[in-house]
Amino acid sequence: MELFPMLKSQNLKLATLRLEEEEARYYVDRAMEVFDVNVVGPQAYVALYAKYADLLTSKAEREAESFLLEKRTIDEMKAVSF
């Protein structure tokens, strides 16, 4: 499969690149900087939504059902803070 048929006449060669080369090291380091800057966003979202994990496991629903099945007076219900 030809990816760049318009360049066929230029007889281009693909050479290997060593990570020890200065230019390669520059691009690897730059890519890691970009990655480090962008990974903060997803980590912040995970931390933000971690408190809602019980909703995904149905733990919150089970706790609510358990709470509602217990016999309580009106005054006891009013005293419960959410």
Protein Blocks (a to p, Z undefined) as FASTA:
>chain_A
ZZblmlmmnopacddddfkbmklmmmmmmmmmmmmmmmmmmmmmmmmmmmmmmmmnommm
mmmmmmmmpccdfklmmmpcZZ
